[in-house]
Amino acid sequence: MKIRRWLSRYAIFIALALEFVVVSLTTGAFFTEANLGNVLRQNAFTAILAAGMTFVILTGGIDLSVGSVVGLAGVVCADVLVRGGSVPIAFAAGALVGLVTGLANGFAVTALRIPSFLVTLSTMLIVRGAAFKYTDARTITNLPPAFASLSSGVAVAAVMGVVFVAAWFVLGRMALGRHVYAVGGNEQAAWLTGIRVHRVRWFVHGCCGLCAGIAGVLVASRLSAGYPRAGEYYELDAVAAVVVGGTSLFGGRGSIWGTLGGAFFIGIVNNALNLFHVSTYDQLMVKGGVLLAATSLDRWREHD
């Protein structure tokens, strides 16, 4: 039983190391400075999204709106820039879009008592429509060159590091983090012990939205444009990263570092598929298979 528990906790890091070795040996293009930098930049977005998603899933919820928030945050950020705003102000505007959306999700889940799946499914459509409405379905271009520097490898790694260290501190070193785990483990018991369950759910959805807003700004920087379709299917990658990383979909169990490992495990899978010239349609099927395998593993861990 101890071996099984150990494997359950550290399996993602073992799998990530094995994946790295196998892909490095099977294609010479993988272990190059240019490709590794590309892997870092591309998967930092997913990792940041997954960090926020971890908070929600730890409470037994889910947020399907994060991909749409990426699109809306990106176009709002880009619009601020073309109107003469500075990069810090544009960054703050994009992050604020995510935070407000997350808090709105938290309000609907707590005050209206609607399951998070239905709330965020609805928000996903509303926010995506808002992104198209905001831009009249056009891409916002002619952004200042300084904005593109946000998506450089060093800057993206720094932002991702700050997000994960902050998440680790909250979940592992603060009473609020223990409350998040408690609500996911048993909401009724958490309420009976005096934990303000509604505030915890507001907090986790706000964190998830904030991370999506930050990711949206970085994606816009990467594209050097505000693209209203940006972030499509990102919610699937984020959920898969969280579950592959060892966080239970039923709540109450998981770690933020496991999520980071899960994000890069999936990211390297995507990168390897591209290097092997696998078609986009086949890649979607592989992603679906990975998500199915992850949820099956989650069920196995529940019986640990």
Backbone bond lengths (Angstrom), bond angles and torsions (degrees), N, CA, C in turn:
res aa  C-N    CA-C-N  psi(-1)  N-CA   C-N-CA  omega(-1)  CA-C   N-CA-C  phi
1 M - - - 1.463 - - 1.532 110.90 -
2 K 1.346 116.43 -38.71 1.453 119.70 179.35 1.527 110.55 -64.88
3 I 1.342 116.73 -40.09 1.464 120.46 178.68 1.517 109.87 -63.71
4 R 1.322 116.73 -41.86 1.456 120.79 179.57 1.527 110.80 -63.33
5 R 1.328 116.31 -41.22 1.457 120.03 178.99 1.534 110.47 -66.57
6 W 1.328 116.78 -38.83 1.462 120.75 178.98 1.527 110.63 -64.72
7 L 1.345 115.70 -43.40 1.459 119.56 178.39 1.529 111.03 -64.50
8 S 1.326 115.80 -38.58 1.451 120.04 179.26 1.522 111.28 -62.22
9 R 1.341 116.67 -35.24 1.463 120.70 -176.33 1.524 112.42 -81.14
10 Y 1.332 116.96 -37.04 1.468 119.76 -172.06 1.526 113.49 -113.56
11 A 1.323 117.65 7.17 1.460 120.31 -176.63 1.523 112.08 -59.29
12 I 1.327 117.91 -37.51 1.460 120.22 -176.25 1.525 111.37 -65.08
13 F 1.326 117.39 -35.81 1.469 119.67 -179.17 1.529 110.85 -73.98
14 I 1.338 116.08 -35.91 1.471 119.84 174.95 1.522 109.65 -65.33
15 A 1.330 116.16 -45.25 1.464 120.79 -179.74 1.518 111.06 -63.79
16 L 1.332 117.11 -38.55 1.461 121.20 179.81 1.525 110.82 -64.75
17 A 1.330 116.72 -42.53 1.467 120.39 179.16 1.527 110.76 -65.13
18 L 1.334 117.11 -44.18 1.461 120.63 179.04 1.524 111.04 -63.52
19 E 1.327 115.64 -41.99 1.466 120.11 179.07 1.520 110.56 -60.87
20 F 1.309 116.38 -43.33 1.470 121.33 -179.65 1.524 110.46 -60.28
21 V 1.326 116.58 -44.67 1.462 120.88 -178.49 1.527 110.95 -66.48
22 V 1.346 116.27 -45.85 1.462 120.41 -177.40 1.528 111.24 -63.03
23 V 1.328 116.75 -47.35 1.464 119.99 -178.74 1.530 110.59 -65.94
24 S 1.332 117.19 -36.33 1.466 120.41 178.57 1.526 111.23 -63.89
25 L 1.340 115.94 -36.98 1.461 120.04 -177.78 1.518 113.05 -79.13
26 T 1.325 116.83 -26.02 1.466 119.96 -175.29 1.517 114.16 -92.46
27 T 1.330 117.18 -16.54 1.455 119.34 175.91 1.530 109.86 -144.99
28 G 1.317 116.01 124.50 1.454 120.02 -178.67 1.512 113.28 -70.08
29 A 1.324 117.12 -17.53 1.467 120.37 -177.49 1.520 112.63 -77.18
30 F 1.331 117.40 -14.87 1.465 119.56 -175.56 1.525 111.67 -73.82
31 F 1.325 116.68 -52.62 1.462 120.31 -173.52 1.524 110.75 -86.10
32 T 1.328 114.78 63.32 1.459 122.15 175.26 1.518 108.31 -126.65
33 E 1.323 115.67 155.37 1.459 119.39 -178.06 1.524 111.69 -60.25
34 A 1.341 115.91 -41.49 1.462 119.28 -177.96 1.517 111.11 -65.43
35 N 1.337 116.92 -43.75 1.463 119.32 -176.90 1.520 111.63 -71.80
36 L 1.327 117.57 -40.23 1.459 119.88 178.97 1.529 111.13 -64.62
37 G 1.335 115.74 -37.20 1.467 119.01 175.11 1.513 110.96 -63.87
38 N 1.326 116.52 -38.11 1.460 121.07 178.24 1.522 110.83 -65.82
39 V 1.338 116.54 -40.85 1.467 121.04 177.42 1.524 110.22 -60.61
40 L 1.327 116.28 -43.25 1.461 120.31 179.54 1.519 111.17 -62.38
41 R 1.335 116.86 -49.27 1.469 120.03 -176.90 1.529 111.40 -64.15
42 Q 1.321 117.15 -44.82 1.461 120.02 -176.17 1.520 112.19 -67.72
43 N 1.329 116.41 -39.03 1.462 118.92 -173.14 1.519 113.45 -90.75
44 A 1.323 116.97 -10.32 1.464 118.96 174.46 1.523 110.16 -63.04
45 F 1.342 117.18 -36.45 1.465 120.38 178.81 1.527 110.52 -61.56
46 T 1.341 115.03 -48.99 1.467 119.60 179.57 1.524 110.74 -63.32
47 A 1.329 116.99 -40.09 1.463 120.54 -178.94 1.528 111.24 -62.83
48 I 1.332 116.66 -42.92 1.466 119.85 178.69 1.525 110.85 -63.67
49 L 1.334 116.41 -43.57 1.468 120.08 175.57 1.523 110.75 -59.27
50 A 1.336 115.70 -44.48 1.461 120.27 -177.15 1.524 111.67 -66.66
51 A 1.338 117.05 -31.24 1.464 119.54 177.02 1.526 110.45 -60.59
52 G 1.327 116.15 -46.22 1.459 119.40 177.14 1.517 111.90 -66.41
53 M 1.329 116.05 -39.36 1.464 120.26 179.89 1.525 111.12 -63.25
54 T 1.323 117.26 -31.32 1.468 120.75 179.50 1.518 111.17 -58.79
55 F 1.328 116.62 -41.82 1.470 120.39 179.66 1.532 110.54 -58.72
56 V 1.328 116.59 -45.87 1.467 120.33 -177.29 1.520 110.86 -68.09
57 I 1.335 116.89 -45.70 1.468 119.96 -177.22 1.524 111.15 -67.46
58 L 1.324 117.89 -31.28 1.467 120.09 176.54 1.523 112.11 -60.76
59 T 1.335 116.83 -25.93 1.470 119.97 177.69 1.528 111.78 -92.36
60 G 1.326 116.83 6.09 1.454 120.43 179.85 1.507 114.06 86.23
61 G 1.341 118.03 9.90 1.458 121.75 178.92 1.516 111.59 -104.14
62 I 1.315 115.77 -168.86 1.460 121.87 177.38 1.523 107.85 -157.24
63 D 1.327 116.44 153.89 1.464 121.19 178.43 1.525 108.72 -129.71
64 L 1.326 115.53 106.73 1.462 121.25 -179.51 1.521 112.56 -90.62
65 S 1.329 117.18 0.57 1.466 119.90 -174.31 1.520 113.72 -93.47
66 V 1.335 118.19 -4.06 1.461 119.66 -170.50 1.529 112.75 -63.05
67 G 1.324 118.01 -35.80 1.456 120.19 178.63 1.515 111.83 -62.55
68 S 1.322 116.47 -42.49 1.458 120.60 177.83 1.519 111.80 -67.19
69 V 1.333 116.60 -36.06 1.458 120.48 177.41 1.527 110.37 -63.39
70 V 1.324 116.97 -37.20 1.464 120.50 176.09 1.529 110.41 -56.23
71 G 1.337 115.96 -45.02 1.457 120.04 179.65 1.514 112.86 -64.72
72 L 1.332 117.55 -47.75 1.466 120.84 -178.06 1.524 111.51 -67.46
73 A 1.320 117.44 -43.09 1.462 120.02 179.13 1.522 110.92 -61.62
74 G 1.319 116.43 -38.22 1.458 120.69 179.65 1.512 112.85 -65.14
75 V 1.330 117.33 -42.90 1.470 119.03 -178.10 1.528 111.09 -73.47
76 V 1.329 117.82 -34.06 1.467 120.15 176.68 1.523 109.73 -65.88
77 C 1.316 116.50 -44.99 1.463 121.19 177.31 1.527 110.84 -58.71
78 A 1.341 116.30 -46.80 1.466 120.60 -179.79 1.524 111.26 -63.20
79 D 1.327 117.25 -39.14 1.458 120.80 -179.56 1.520 111.25 -65.36
80 V 1.329 117.13 -39.72 1.463 120.49 176.86 1.526 110.37 -60.70
81 L 1.324 116.27 -39.92 1.459 120.53 -179.40 1.523 112.21 -66.29
82 V 1.330 117.50 -45.07 1.471 119.26 -178.26 1.524 111.86 -70.67
83 R 1.331 116.88 -18.43 1.460 120.51 176.17 1.532 112.30 -88.02
84 G 1.331 115.61 4.46 1.458 119.81 175.13 1.506 115.82 102.09
85 G 1.322 117.82 2.98 1.457 120.30 179.25 1.518 111.69 -71.86
86 S 1.316 116.54 155.50 1.461 121.04 178.96 1.519 110.25 -78.11
87 V 1.329 116.06 165.82 1.465 120.63 179.91 1.532 111.57 -61.96
88 P 1.344 120.11 -45.40 1.473 119.14 178.27 1.533 112.88 -59.82
89 I 1.333 116.85 -40.06 1.468 119.41 179.41 1.525 110.39 -66.81
90 A 1.332 117.00 -41.66 1.459 120.65 178.39 1.526 110.86 -63.72
91 F 1.334 116.30 -41.11 1.468 120.79 177.47 1.525 110.17 -60.02
92 A 1.338 115.84 -45.85 1.463 120.44 -179.98 1.525 111.41 -63.47
93 A 1.339 116.57 -37.56 1.468 120.08 179.85 1.522 110.72 -64.61
94 G 1.331 117.12 -44.15 1.457 120.24 178.52 1.517 112.16 -64.10
95 A 1.337 115.94 -43.37 1.465 119.64 178.61 1.526 111.03 -63.68
96 L 1.353 116.66 -37.45 1.463 121.12 179.87 1.523 111.24 -64.76
97 V 1.321 116.76 -37.84 1.471 120.29 176.43 1.529 109.90 -57.28
98 G 1.324 115.98 -45.73 1.457 119.58 179.12 1.512 112.47 -64.69
99 L 1.331 116.86 -43.81 1.461 120.89 -179.10 1.521 111.23 -61.56
100 V 1.328 117.15 -46.21 1.467 120.85 -179.34 1.530 110.53 -63.11
101 T 1.317 116.77 -42.09 1.465 119.79 178.63 1.520 110.54 -63.07
102 G 1.326 116.72 -42.86 1.456 119.94 179.10 1.517 112.26 -63.04
103 L 1.333 116.62 -42.65 1.466 119.79 178.58 1.528 111.41 -65.72
104 A 1.342 116.37 -34.94 1.470 119.93 176.11 1.528 110.16 -64.29
105 N 1.326 116.24 -40.55 1.466 119.60 175.53 1.522 110.65 -61.42
106 G 1.340 115.71 -44.30 1.449 119.65 179.47 1.516 112.70 -62.41
107 F 1.340 116.68 -37.50 1.464 120.64 177.86 1.528 111.07 -62.94
108 A 1.347 115.88 -46.03 1.470 119.67 -178.69 1.525 111.27 -64.63
109 V 1.337 115.99 -38.38 1.462 119.68 -179.09 1.522 111.01 -68.20
110 T 1.333 117.87 -41.35 1.458 121.01 -174.46 1.524 113.17 -88.48
111 A 1.324 116.96 -52.89 1.465 120.35 -175.12 1.528 111.88 -73.75
112 L 1.317 117.07 -39.95 1.465 120.75 -178.36 1.524 113.00 -92.08
113 R 1.341 115.86 -10.09 1.469 122.33 178.29 1.533 112.17 57.35
114 I 1.312 114.94 44.25 1.464 121.24 176.40 1.526 107.76 -102.50
115 P 1.330 118.69 135.15 1.469 120.36 179.28 1.527 111.52 -55.58
116 S 1.320 115.92 142.94 1.466 120.64 -176.33 1.522 112.09 -60.41
117 F 1.325 117.90 -31.67 1.465 120.39 179.03 1.527 110.37 -59.84
118 L 1.335 116.82 -47.03 1.459 120.75 -178.27 1.529 111.53 -72.01
119 V 1.328 115.98 -39.48 1.472 119.59 179.44 1.516 110.53 -60.47
120 T 1.311 116.90 -52.00 1.464 120.12 -174.10 1.528 112.19 -76.33
121 L 1.325 117.36 -23.77 1.471 119.41 172.09 1.521 109.29 -64.48
122 S 1.334 115.50 -42.26 1.462 120.07 177.41 1.522 111.01 -66.72
123 T 1.335 116.18 -43.83 1.462 120.32 179.64 1.522 111.26 -62.93
124 M 1.310 116.61 -36.03 1.466 120.73 178.59 1.521 110.74 -55.44
125 L 1.328 116.80 -44.02 1.466 121.26 -179.55 1.528 111.08 -73.03
126 I 1.336 116.12 -42.49 1.465 120.37 -178.81 1.528 110.93 -62.01
127 V 1.323 115.98 -47.99 1.467 120.56 -176.42 1.523 111.10 -68.36
128 R 1.323 117.33 -39.47 1.468 118.80 177.82 1.524 110.27 -64.23
129 G 1.324 116.51 -41.90 1.459 119.70 175.92 1.511 111.90 -62.14
130 A 1.333 116.78 -37.96 1.463 120.77 178.79 1.529 111.11 -64.54
131 A 1.326 116.64 -36.53 1.473 120.07 178.75 1.526 110.68 -64.08
132 F 1.331 116.29 -42.54 1.463 120.27 178.15 1.532 110.95 -67.89
133 K 1.336 115.46 -40.31 1.468 119.99 179.60 1.516 110.71 -64.80
134 Y 1.314 116.96 -41.39 1.454 122.88 -177.17 1.532 111.72 -61.47
135 T 1.332 115.59 -37.29 1.472 120.19 -176.05 1.523 112.94 -104.85
136 D 1.346 116.42 0.81 1.462 120.03 -172.53 1.529 110.04 56.51
137 A 1.345 115.16 38.22 1.467 124.14 178.19 1.531 112.67 62.11
138 R 1.325 117.27 23.77 1.456 121.15 178.77 1.528 110.79 -110.19
139 T 1.312 114.54 157.64 1.460 120.58 176.93 1.529 109.63 -89.25
140 I 1.328 116.75 133.30 1.462 121.50 178.63 1.527 108.49 -88.78
141 T 1.312 116.30 118.99 1.465 120.95 -176.20 1.533 110.86 -120.09
142 N 1.325 115.28 -166.89 1.469 122.89 -179.78 1.531 112.29 59.79
143 L 1.316 114.97 45.31 1.463 120.21 178.33 1.532 109.45 -83.90
144 P 1.322 117.97 151.36 1.470 120.45 -177.96 1.528 111.61 -63.32
145 P 1.332 117.88 144.57 1.469 121.63 -179.41 1.524 113.68 -56.99
146 A 1.333 116.99 -32.01 1.465 119.65 -178.58 1.522 112.06 -61.93
147 F 1.323 116.43 -28.44 1.466 120.10 -179.05 1.523 110.94 -65.89
148 A 1.333 117.56 -33.80 1.463 120.92 -178.14 1.523 112.12 -64.17
149 S 1.327 117.08 -23.25 1.464 119.96 -178.32 1.528 112.32 -66.96
150 L 1.342 117.03 -19.20 1.465 120.13 178.31 1.517 112.51 -64.23
151 S 1.329 116.87 -25.69 1.466 120.39 -177.24 1.521 112.13 -97.61
152 S 1.333 117.86 10.75 1.461 119.89 174.86 1.521 109.10 -68.15
153 G 1.313 116.29 158.72 1.457 119.91 -176.02 1.514 113.50 -56.91
154 V 1.324 116.93 -43.53 1.465 120.81 -178.34 1.523 111.18 -66.09
155 A 1.340 116.82 -45.71 1.466 120.44 -178.06 1.525 111.17 -65.19
156 V 1.337 116.37 -44.38 1.467 120.05 -179.32 1.524 110.56 -63.80
157 A 1.327 116.34 -42.72 1.463 120.00 178.88 1.527 110.85 -62.89
158 A 1.333 116.82 -37.83 1.463 120.65 179.46 1.521 111.22 -65.37
159 V 1.343 116.47 -45.85 1.468 120.29 179.34 1.523 110.23 -62.96
160 M 1.326 116.23 -45.95 1.463 120.52 178.80 1.520 110.80 -60.10
161 G 1.335 117.16 -41.89 1.454 120.64 179.02 1.517 112.22 -62.20
162 V 1.323 116.42 -43.56 1.462 120.64 178.84 1.529 110.57 -61.92
163 V 1.335 116.85 -43.92 1.465 120.93 -179.60 1.520 110.78 -61.05
164 F 1.331 117.22 -46.16 1.463 119.60 -175.57 1.525 112.11 -73.76
165 V 1.316 117.66 -36.45 1.463 118.96 176.86 1.532 110.41 -65.81
166 A 1.335 116.21 -40.79 1.467 119.89 177.72 1.528 110.60 -63.55
167 A 1.341 116.30 -43.12 1.463 120.40 179.26 1.522 110.87 -63.84
168 W 1.340 115.97 -43.00 1.477 119.85 177.96 1.526 110.97 -61.38
169 F 1.314 116.55 -41.76 1.467 120.20 -179.15 1.525 110.79 -63.24
170 V 1.337 116.21 -44.04 1.465 119.52 -179.19 1.522 110.84 -65.56
171 L 1.324 116.55 -47.32 1.467 120.33 -174.49 1.525 112.63 -75.72
172 G 1.324 116.07 -31.81 1.454 118.41 -173.84 1.508 116.33 -104.76
173 R 1.339 117.70 -15.69 1.461 119.79 -173.81 1.524 113.85 -126.71
174 M 1.310 118.68 -0.49 1.462 121.17 -178.32 1.527 111.12 -121.52
175 A 1.331 114.96 151.75 1.467 119.56 177.00 1.521 110.59 -60.97
176 L 1.327 116.70 -33.67 1.463 120.56 178.51 1.520 111.16 -58.83
177 G 1.328 117.17 -38.95 1.454 120.69 177.67 1.517 111.63 -63.29
178 R 1.325 116.83 -41.06 1.474 120.12 177.36 1.519 110.60 -64.59
179 H 1.325 116.45 -33.22 1.462 120.08 177.66 1.532 111.05 -67.50
180 V 1.328 115.99 -36.62 1.465 120.07 177.43 1.526 110.22 -60.82
181 Y 1.325 116.69 -47.25 1.466 120.78 178.60 1.528 110.83 -63.96
182 A 1.318 116.02 -39.35 1.466 119.96 -177.85 1.523 111.15 -64.86
183 V 1.324 117.28 -43.00 1.467 120.73 179.70 1.523 109.92 -63.09
184 G 1.326 117.31 -40.03 1.457 120.01 178.39 1.512 113.20 -70.35
185 G 1.337 116.61 -32.75 1.458 119.81 -179.68 1.515 112.62 -72.12
186 N 1.320 116.06 -44.33 1.467 120.45 179.55 1.524 107.75 -163.73
187 E 1.305 116.12 99.31 1.463 120.44 -174.76 1.522 112.22 -61.75
188 Q 1.330 117.10 -41.90 1.460 120.11 -178.35 1.522 111.16 -64.88
189 A 1.333 116.39 -43.21 1.466 120.14 178.75 1.526 110.29 -65.26
190 A 1.329 116.98 -38.24 1.457 120.11 178.50 1.526 110.86 -62.45
191 W 1.327 115.99 -42.16 1.467 120.14 178.62 1.522 111.42 -63.90
192 L 1.328 116.94 -39.76 1.457 121.18 -178.97 1.533 111.98 -67.78
193 T 1.327 117.07 -25.82 1.463 120.03 178.42 1.524 112.31 -85.71
194 G 1.324 117.07 0.70 1.458 120.64 175.68 1.515 115.25 100.55
195 I 1.320 117.65 3.06 1.465 120.06 178.14 1.525 109.59 -72.95
196 R 1.298 116.44 132.48 1.463 121.13 179.37 1.527 108.88 -81.95
197 V 1.314 114.22 89.30 1.461 121.95 -171.28 1.525 111.55 -58.96
198 H 1.332 116.74 -42.75 1.460 119.86 -178.53 1.520 111.60 -61.13
199 R 1.325 116.86 -41.46 1.465 119.87 179.31 1.525 111.32 -65.59
200 V 1.324 115.80 -36.77 1.465 119.77 177.58 1.519 110.25 -62.99
201 R 1.320 117.08 -42.72 1.475 119.97 -179.63 1.530 110.85 -68.53
202 W 1.300 117.86 -38.47 1.472 120.26 174.20 1.527 109.55 -59.18
203 F 1.317 115.24 -44.73 1.463 119.96 -177.70 1.522 111.38 -62.20
204 V 1.331 117.68 -48.29 1.472 119.03 -174.92 1.527 111.14 -67.28
205 H 1.325 117.56 -37.20 1.466 119.48 178.18 1.538 110.41 -70.26
206 G 1.334 116.58 -35.95 1.453 119.18 175.56 1.519 111.51 -63.38
207 C 1.332 116.92 -42.50 1.471 120.91 177.60 1.521 110.79 -61.97
208 C 1.315 116.13 -42.46 1.463 120.05 -179.25 1.528 110.58 -63.68
209 G 1.330 116.35 -44.24 1.457 119.80 178.59 1.518 112.14 -64.90
210 L 1.330 117.07 -39.97 1.461 120.94 179.28 1.530 110.66 -62.01
211 C 1.319 116.50 -44.13 1.466 120.22 178.16 1.524 110.94 -62.90
212 A 1.334 116.75 -38.86 1.464 119.87 177.80 1.522 110.92 -65.08
213 G 1.335 116.60 -38.88 1.457 119.90 177.41 1.516 111.96 -63.54
214 I 1.333 117.01 -43.57 1.463 121.15 177.54 1.518 110.68 -61.90
215 A 1.334 116.23 -44.62 1.464 120.16 178.32 1.522 111.02 -61.58
216 G 1.336 116.96 -37.70 1.466 120.70 179.07 1.520 112.17 -62.42
217 V 1.338 116.64 -39.97 1.461 120.45 177.77 1.524 110.44 -64.55
218 L 1.327 116.97 -43.18 1.465 120.78 -179.61 1.527 111.72 -66.44
219 V 1.328 116.35 -37.69 1.462 119.47 177.16 1.525 110.64 -64.98
220 A 1.340 116.86 -41.92 1.464 120.62 176.95 1.525 110.59 -61.28
221 S 1.334 116.40 -38.52 1.461 120.32 176.91 1.519 110.54 -64.43
222 R 1.321 115.68 -41.68 1.471 120.52 179.41 1.529 111.07 -62.06
223 L 1.330 116.35 -40.04 1.467 121.28 -179.34 1.525 112.46 -83.82
224 S 1.340 116.07 -14.86 1.473 122.08 -172.38 1.528 110.21 55.48
225 A 1.326 115.37 37.23 1.466 120.76 -178.66 1.524 109.25 -166.13
226 G 1.320 115.38 156.59 1.449 121.57 171.32 1.516 108.57 -96.39
227 Y 1.325 115.89 104.90 1.467 121.89 -173.03 1.523 108.54 -109.89
228 P 1.339 119.28 114.22 1.467 120.21 -174.06 1.523 114.91 -64.56
229 R 1.332 117.41 -19.05 1.466 119.89 178.27 1.529 112.02 -91.10
230 A 1.306 117.46 0.04 1.467 120.60 -179.82 1.528 110.22 -59.92
231 G 1.311 115.56 144.85 1.465 120.51 176.35 1.511 115.60 89.94
232 E 1.333 118.21 2.73 1.463 119.62 179.54 1.526 110.00 -62.79
233 Y 1.319 115.93 133.37 1.467 125.14 -178.99 1.534 113.23 71.01
234 Y 1.328 118.06 1.45 1.462 119.06 179.22 1.522 111.20 -63.51
235 E 1.331 116.50 -30.92 1.459 118.77 -179.50 1.528 111.44 -62.34
236 L 1.345 116.53 -34.13 1.461 120.20 178.64 1.523 110.88 -67.71
237 D 1.329 116.51 -43.46 1.466 120.15 177.78 1.525 110.80 -62.92
238 A 1.331 116.45 -39.52 1.467 119.89 -178.93 1.526 111.07 -65.54
239 V 1.325 116.75 -46.64 1.469 120.27 179.00 1.522 110.29 -62.33
240 A 1.330 116.42 -44.56 1.458 120.40 -179.84 1.522 110.81 -61.37
241 A 1.338 117.42 -41.29 1.459 120.73 179.71 1.528 110.79 -62.36
242 V 1.311 116.65 -41.83 1.464 120.76 -179.32 1.527 110.97 -65.06
243 V 1.322 116.00 -46.09 1.469 119.80 -176.63 1.524 110.93 -72.00
244 V 1.331 117.31 -43.18 1.466 120.27 176.71 1.522 109.90 -60.23
245 G 1.331 116.04 -33.13 1.459 120.60 179.92 1.510 114.73 -75.21
246 G 1.325 118.17 -1.44 1.459 120.61 173.11 1.509 116.41 106.04
247 T 1.328 118.76 0.42 1.463 120.33 177.68 1.516 109.66 -82.20
248 S 1.326 116.18 132.05 1.454 121.01 -177.61 1.522 111.41 -76.31
249 L 1.323 116.16 133.86 1.460 120.51 175.01 1.522 112.10 -64.46
250 F 1.322 116.92 -16.47 1.463 121.33 -179.76 1.522 111.37 -89.70
251 G 1.333 116.82 -3.43 1.453 121.22 175.97 1.509 113.77 88.18
252 G 1.342 115.02 162.94 1.448 120.71 172.53 1.506 117.05 87.21
253 R 1.341 117.80 -9.66 1.456 119.47 -177.73 1.527 110.05 -144.44
254 G 1.348 116.13 135.46 1.454 120.31 177.95 1.514 110.95 150.63
255 S 1.324 116.00 172.12 1.457 121.07 179.87 1.518 110.14 -141.98
256 I 1.302 116.32 150.52 1.454 120.99 -178.95 1.526 110.67 -71.29
257 W 1.345 117.58 -32.41 1.465 119.13 179.16 1.518 110.93 -72.40
258 G 1.327 116.78 -31.43 1.462 119.09 173.33 1.520 111.12 -62.56
259 T 1.337 116.24 -37.98 1.461 120.44 176.96 1.523 111.05 -61.83
260 L 1.332 116.95 -42.07 1.467 120.30 178.00 1.524 110.35 -60.76
261 G 1.330 116.53 -43.81 1.458 119.97 177.07 1.514 111.81 -63.16
262 G 1.321 117.01 -40.40 1.456 120.90 179.01 1.506 112.78 -64.28
263 A 1.341 116.61 -39.04 1.464 120.54 179.50 1.521 111.17 -62.55
264 F 1.323 116.16 -43.49 1.462 118.72 -178.47 1.526 112.11 -78.68
265 F 1.314 117.31 -25.22 1.471 119.06 173.40 1.524 109.69 -62.83
266 I 1.325 116.48 -48.92 1.459 120.33 179.11 1.525 110.75 -67.03
267 G 1.336 116.42 -37.12 1.456 119.98 179.44 1.515 112.60 -63.14
268 I 1.328 116.87 -39.49 1.464 119.83 178.65 1.523 110.43 -70.32
269 V 1.339 116.74 -34.31 1.471 119.38 174.10 1.529 109.66 -58.93
270 N 1.326 116.79 -47.60 1.469 120.78 179.57 1.524 111.19 -61.75
271 N 1.328 115.85 -42.88 1.459 119.86 -179.71 1.523 111.37 -64.28
272 A 1.325 116.61 -41.62 1.467 120.43 179.30 1.530 110.84 -64.22
273 L 1.321 116.52 -40.33 1.467 119.91 178.82 1.525 110.50 -62.18
274 N 1.329 116.46 -39.15 1.465 119.81 176.83 1.527 111.47 -65.97
275 L 1.328 116.33 -41.63 1.464 119.94 -179.62 1.524 111.58 -65.97
276 F 1.325 116.25 -31.05 1.464 120.65 177.88 1.530 112.15 -88.90
277 H 1.331 115.90 7.31 1.471 122.97 175.74 1.531 112.33 58.94
278 V 1.331 115.45 40.41 1.462 120.65 175.03 1.523 108.38 -77.79
279 S 1.315 117.46 137.54 1.457 121.34 -175.88 1.529 111.27 -65.19
280 T 1.322 115.24 157.20 1.465 121.30 -179.75 1.519 111.55 -59.06
281 Y 1.337 116.96 -38.98 1.464 120.97 -178.07 1.527 110.73 -66.86
282 D 1.327 116.52 -40.32 1.457 119.76 177.31 1.524 110.99 -67.53
283 Q 1.338 116.36 -34.41 1.460 119.59 178.25 1.521 111.33 -63.35
284 L 1.333 117.08 -38.51 1.464 120.18 176.96 1.523 111.08 -61.61
285 M 1.335 116.25 -39.78 1.463 119.56 179.27 1.521 110.95 -67.26
286 V 1.326 116.28 -38.12 1.462 119.65 177.57 1.523 110.46 -64.26
287 K 1.335 116.78 -43.04 1.471 120.11 178.22 1.521 110.87 -60.32
288 G 1.326 115.74 -42.12 1.459 119.22 177.91 1.516 111.43 -62.36
289 G 1.334 116.19 -39.23 1.456 120.16 177.96 1.517 112.09 -65.46
290 V 1.337 116.15 -39.93 1.469 120.06 178.15 1.524 110.43 -63.37
291 L 1.340 116.80 -42.43 1.462 120.38 179.43 1.526 110.86 -64.63
292 L 1.342 117.10 -40.47 1.468 120.42 177.76 1.520 110.70 -64.33
293 A 1.341 116.24 -42.32 1.461 119.63 178.35 1.523 111.14 -63.65
294 A 1.336 116.10 -38.00 1.464 120.53 -179.64 1.524 111.37 -65.03
295 T 1.323 116.32 -42.93 1.467 118.81 179.39 1.524 111.07 -68.55
296 S 1.332 117.04 -33.43 1.466 120.18 176.18 1.522 110.27 -65.39
297 L 1.339 116.08 -40.72 1.453 120.66 177.19 1.522 110.79 -64.44
298 D 1.329 116.06 -35.54 1.456 120.52 178.24 1.526 110.41 -62.29
299 R 1.322 116.89 -41.32 1.459 120.37 177.72 1.528 110.46 -63.61
300 W 1.337 116.60 -38.82 1.459 120.86 178.26 1.519 110.54 -63.06
301 R 1.346 116.22 -41.59 1.453 119.70 -179.98 1.523 111.88 -66.45
302 E 1.344 116.97 -29.49 1.458 120.10 -179.57 1.526 111.90 -63.90
303 H 1.332 115.74 -23.91 1.463 119.88 -179.83 1.517 111.78 -93.99
304 D 1.368 115.13 6.54 1.471 119.96 179.57 1.530 109.74 -65.91
